[in-house]
Amino acid sequence: MPANLPPQYHEAEKRYRLAKEPDEKIAALHTMLAIMPKHKGTDKLHADLRRKIAKLTQEAERKQATARRTGFDIRPEGAGQVMLVGPANVGKSQLLASVTEALPEIADYPFTTQIPIPGMMRYEDIQVQLVDTPPIGHKEVRVLLANPLRSADLIAIVVDLSQEPVTQVEATLQGLGEARIEPLAEDGSQATPGSYPRKMFIVGNKSDLPDSGQNLRLLAARYTGVFPILAISAKEGQGLDEFRRAVFHELSIIRVYTKTPGDKVDMSDPMILEKGSTVEEAAESLHKDFRENLKYAVVWGSGKYDGQRGSKTHTLQDGDIIEFRI
């Protein structure tokens, strides 16, 4: 008996053949089953589709189990690691391509980013690692990204300013919350036991498009005092210098240059320290023996005058030059 399959079945079959992921194939097979006429001529085909669904379901479960054990592995590099997170099609890949030499796939359709893509962004004399991520709204993505997000130095929530932005931010925060990642409070306190507070800021992309000004005002009205907010157009190159400066500022780091007595200072390779670091902490970051044997340091920059003798507890500032005396 002929199957007499309708055109909708063949369309679903085409989606099945083109699908790359097990869950996409399973969805297409379920559609084929629902459309298929029920009679003796389709019994064999019905059983065949059921077998395929069972096999693909096992494959998807194995893949998810492996993902839960391993997750994405993103090795931090540079002066800090910044994760770009947000909904689909907000321009995270375009931003990465505009400020680094990375070459992510960029398209007008969603879900072009399937795995995290890192790139190095130069800010003056240092490099900062940016990581483009898949849309965090998917549970599997949250599982895979949980550990990298929890260890990131900074999270940039990227939204599309041509669309209503508050919903985008809230959806992203919800996804982060389900991975137990919360915004870091100003006092550094942990709001929820077992959570991972991370420093965050909002990047409103596509500022060149209609309605972006109005939507930026909506963001400001809702989040001023909660998150720093920055407007850019990654595609047109607008606000990218401000973005670089904002990343450096939000990382809360300083650059300190070391000098050997009698030699010229090397201004090409600064030490990267947390803001508020002292002379003693700078010495320890070089080598533990430096801290144990340190007597004092000579500091150019943050002292009252250049070449001033600084104690171990002297707080360093960005751009300082330091000469250790042990």
N, C-alpha and C positions, 0 to 999 in steps of 0.2 A: 504494500500500500504506500503511495507517495506521501511524503511529509507535508507538502503544500505549505512551506514556511513563508510568512509574510515579509515584506520589505524591511520592516523594523527589526526583524530577527537578523537579517543580513547586515544591517547597520551596526547592531550590537556585536555581531561576530567580527566585523572589521575593527571595532574598538578593542576587542579581545586580542586580535592578532597584533595590533599596534602598541598595546600596553606593555610597559617595561617592568612595573612593580607587581608583585603578587596580589596585593589588595585591589589594584586597578583591574587585573584580569578576573579576579573573583567577582567584582561588581558587574563586569560585562557578562560573565557567565550566568549570574543570577537574573540579569535582564533577559538573556536568551531563554532561560527556563520559564520565566513569567510569560513571555510572548508566545512560546512554542504551543501549537495546538495539541490537545491531549487525545490521542487515538493510537491504535496499534502501530501505525506507520512511524510513530515518533518514539516508541518504547526504547529502542536501542540507543537512539540519540540522547534521550532523557538520561539513561543510565550512564552514558559516556560523559555527559556534562557533570553529573553528580560525582563521578570519579575524579574528574579534573578539579572540581571545587575542593574535594577532600584533600587531594595532593597539594594544591596551592595553599590551602589553609595551614597544613602542617609546615610548609616551607615558610610562610609568613610568621608563624609562631616561633620557629627556630631562629629566624632573622631577628625578631623582636627580643627573644631571650638573649641572643648574643649581644645585641645593642645595649640591653640593660646591664650586662656584665662589663662591657668595655666602654661604650659611649664614644663620642668624638674625642680624638687626641690632638690637641692644639698646643704645641710647644711655645711658651711665651718667649718673645725676643724683644730687644730694644729697651727703652726707658719705661715702658708700661704697655699693658695690653688692654685695648678698648674693644668691647663687643658691640657691634651694630645690630640691634634687635628691633623688631616691629612687624606689622602686618605685611601681607604680600603686596608687591608692586608699589612700594612707597619710595623706591630709589636707593636702597642700601647698596646694591651692586654698582650703580652709577656713581655714588659717593666714593666707594672704594677705588673705582677706576680713576676718578678725577684727582685724588690726592695721593695715590700710590702708583707703583708700576705693575700692580696686579692686573690680570686680564679676566675678570669674571664675565660670564655670559650676561648680556644686557638685552632685555626685550620688553615689549609693552604688555605681554601677558604674564600672569602670576606664576609663581613657583618655579622660576628659572634657576634659582639657587637651591641645589639639592644637598650640598654639604658645606660646612664652613670653609671660607676662602680667606686666608690671611694676606696682608700686604703691609709694607713698611712705609709710613708717612714721615717725611722729614719736617722737623720744626727747628729752624735755625741750625744748631750744631748737634742735634740729637735725632734719633729715629724712634718712632712710636709704632707699635703694632696695632693695626686695625683688623678686625675679623668680621667679614660679612657672613650672616647666618641665615638659614632657612626660616620661613615664617614660624613664629613660636606658637601659633594657635593650634598646631597639631600635637597631639599627645606624644606620638613617637619622637617628634623633634624635641619636645621638652625633656624627654627621658635622655636622649642622646646628648643634649646640650647642658644638662643640669650641672655636671661637674665643671666644665669650662666656664660657665656663667658664674658659678659660685666662687671661683678663684680669680675671676677677672679683676683688674684694677679699677675699671670704670665701665659702665653700661650706658651707651647712647641709644635712647629710644627715638627711632626715626619715624616720622609721620609724613603724610601727604597733605600739604597745605591747600591743595585744590579741592579736598574733601573735608567733611566735618572731622576735626582733629581730636576732640576730647574722647570720643568713642574709641578711636585708634589707640590713644594712650591708655585708656582704662582696660581695653582688651589685652594690651601688652602687659600691663601690670598684673592682670589676672593670670595670664600665662606664666609670668615670672613667679607669682605667688604660689601657683600649683607646683612649681619646682622648688618651693620654700625659699625663694629669693625675694627680699624686701628692700625698699629704699633705705639707705643709711640715714638715720636721724642726725640732725645737726650736732647733737651732743654725743653722737657715737653709740647711743644706747640701742639695745636689741629689743624690738617691739614684741616679737613672738618667740618663745623658747623653741630652740631647734631650727630657727630660721638662719639664713645667710644674708646679712645686710650688705648691700653693695652701694657704692656711690653712683648716682645716675644723673643724666641731664637729657633734655629734650631737644632734638634737631628737627625743625620744621623744614622739609624739603619742598621743592617745586614752588619757590616763592615768586617765580616769574609768571605763573599761571593765574587766570581770573579767580577771584574770590580768596586769594591767598592772604591779602591784607586783613580782610574781615576774619578769616579763620585764625590768623595769628593773634588777633585781639581776643578771640575766644580762648585760645591757649593761655594767654597772659592773664585773663580774668580768672581762670580756673587754677593755674599752677604757679603764678608769681609768689615767691616766698616758699614754695615747695620744691620746685626744680629750677635750675637755670634753663633758659629758653633761648634758642638761636635759630634764626631764619636763614636758609641758604637756597641756592638753586645749583645742584650738582651738575646738571646738564649744561647750564649756561655759565658756570664758573663763578657765580655770585656768592659772596660771603665765605669763600673757602679759606682765605687768610684768617678771618675771624674764627672759623671752625678750628683751625690749627691752634690758634692762641687759646681758645676755650678748652680744648683737650688738654693742653699743657697746664692750664690753670686748675682744671678740675682733677687732674692727677695728683695735685698737691705734692709736687716734687721740686727740688732745686738742683741746679748744676754748680758744682764746686770744682775748681781747677787746682791741681797740685803743682807744687814747685819744689825742686831740690835746691838746697842752699848753694849759691854760686852759679846756678844755671838759669836760663830763661824758662818762663812758664810755658807749658804745652797747652794751648787753647783749643786743640782739635779733639781732645778726648776727655770730657769732663766726667767726674764722679756723679752718679745720680743718687741723691739722698731724699729721704722724706722731709717735707717742710717742717721746720722746727728742730732739725738735727743739730747736735752740738759738735764741737771740735773732737771730743772724746769718741763720739759715735762715728764720726768720719774716719778717725784713725782705725777703729775696729773694723770698718767696712773694707779697709785695705788689707789688714792682717791683725789677728788677735794680739800678736807680739807688740804691734804699734801701740795699742791701747795700754798694755801692761807697762811698757817702758816710756810712755809719753810724759814729757815734762811740761811742755807748753807748745803753742804754735804761734807763728807770725801770720797775721791775716791782713789781706788787702781787700777793701770793699766795704764790709759792714762795720768796721771799727770807726772810731772817731777820726782817725787819720790812717793813711796807708802805711803798711808795715808795722801795724800795732801788735804788740804782744797780746795774745789771747789765752785765757785760761781754758782748762778742759771743758768747762761748762758754758763757754761762749757759744751763743746761738748763731749759726751760719745763715747767710742769705743767698738767694740765687745770684750767681755770677762772682761769688767770692773766690779769691785766690788764697791758698793756704800752704804754709811751709811748716812741716812737723819738725819739732826738736825733741829728740829722744836721748 
